[in-house]
Amino acid sequence: VINRMVDILSEKNPNYTFFQANNGSVGLRIAVSKLPDIIVTDWDMPELNGIEFIKQLKENSKTKDIPVIMATAVMITSEDLKTALRAGAVDYVRKPIDSVELTARVNSAIKISEYHKRIIENKNNEIAEATLFLIRNNKFNIQLIKKLQELYDALGIVNPEQENLFEFII
């Protein structure tokens, strides 16, 4: 099944790089070290099943945002789908693998992930700009306070809150 998925996806995009694991524990180590753009995992795997694999991915700060598609031939009910989605899968593919479905789901997951990354990057840029604005504004306020203090000192005002510094003509 893994080879079939690799064949399908590499036919559509020969630039993909694939990492394969024969069990969930190895898959987890590969995911942490390689940080792939997407993971397609089987539900039924030795050592660490697909649900536990996804849960551990989502608990790791390095891998939590990698989209995961669950593939299975056995766990195909709506409740099974719910279980996979609750664990952190973004989508679900039933076996036998249909090439059009697999390609569409992988492409969609990658596009959504890229869009999500761009949104986060834009928000981070906005936060950085806002922070710089606040820093500049703070510096201006400090300079303004110093100038006001100099003015108070020049006018001999000890407690500016008790003085009527401004006269208004109405």
N, C-alpha and C positions, 0 to 999 in steps of 0.2 A: 504494500500500500504506500509506504514512504517513497519508494522508487517511482511509483506511478504519479504521485503528487509532484515530485521533483521534475519528472518528465513534462507534465502538463504545464507547470509554472515556468520552467526554463524554456519551453517552446514559445511561450507568450513573451517572455523577456529574458533573453540570454545573458543579460548583465546581472541577474540575481546571483548572489552567493548563498549556498545552502550549507547548513550544518545539520548533521543527523545524529540522533542518539538512539541507542537500543533500549534505554529504560529512562524513567523519570528522573532519577538521581543524576545521571550523566547529562540529561537535557537541562537540568537546573544549573549544573556547573558550566555548561556551554553558554547558557543564557546570561549568566552573571559575568563571564569573561568576555564574551563577544558582543553583548548588547544588540541583538538583531532588531531589525525594524518591525518584524512580525514573527509570531510563533504559531505553527499549526501543530497541535498535539492530539494524541489519541487518548481516549478515555481509559482504555484498558491497557496498562503498561506494567511491566515488572518493577518491583522495588517501591515505586511511588506512582500511584494512579494519576490520571489527568486532573482530577479535581484537587487533590493534594498538591500536585505540581503547580497548578494555577494559584492556589492559595499562598504557597510559599513564594512564588514570583511576586505576587501583589504585596506581600509583607516586606519585601526587600526594596529599599529606597532606590536602588540602581535599576531595578527591573519592573517596578510597579506600573510604569506607563507603557510598557510594551503590549500592544494588542495581541490577544490570544484567541485563536479559533479552535474550537473543540471538534474533533472528528471521531465518529463512532458508528459502528454497525449494530451494536447491541442496545445501548441506552438511547432510545429514539423517541420516547414519549414526550409530551409537553412538560410533564413534571421533571423529566431528565434535563430537558432544555433549560427549565427554570433553575435547576441545581447548578448547571454549568454557568449560567449567567450570574447567579448569585456568588459563585466562586470567583468571578472576575473575567470570564470569557466575554468577548465582544460579539461573537457569532458562533455558529454551529453548522457543521457539514455532516450529512449522513453518508455512510458508505453503502454500497459501492460509490466511489467518488465520481461525480459528474464533472467533466472538465470545464464546462461553461459556468456551473455553479461555483466551483472552487476558485476559478479565476476571478469571477465577479466579486465574491466575498473577500478574497485576499486584496484585490484592488481597492475595494471600498474601505476596508479596514486601514490600509496604508494611507489612502487619501484623508480619511478622518484623522488619523494619527498625525499626519503632516500638518493638517489644518489646526489641530489642537496645539502642536508645537509652535506654529506661527502665532497663534493667539497668545500663548504664554510669553513668547519672545516680545511681542508688541506690548503686552501688559508690563513686562519687566522694563522695557524701554520707557514707557510712560511713568512708571514708578521712579526710575532713575532721573528723568527730567523733572518730575515733581520734587524730588529730593534736592536736586541742584537749585531749583527755584527757592525752596524753603531755606536752604543754606545761604543763598544770596540775600534773601529777604531778611534773614536773621542778622547777617552782617550789617545790612542797611539799618535795621532797628537798633543795633548796638551803637552804630555811629550816631544815629539820631539822639539816642539817650545821652551819649557823651556830650554832644553839642548842647542839648537842653541843660545838662548839668553845668556846663561852662557858662551858659546864659544865666542860670539861677545864681551861680557863684558871682558873676559880674554884677548882677542886680542885688546881691546880698540877700537872696531868698534862701532861708534855711529849710523850710517845709513848704514846698510848692503846692501841696494839696490844700493848705489853709489860705493861700493868697488868691486874690482875684486878678489873674494875670491878663485877662482879655476883657476889653470893653466892647460892647456891641452897640452899634447905632442902628436903631430900627425905625 
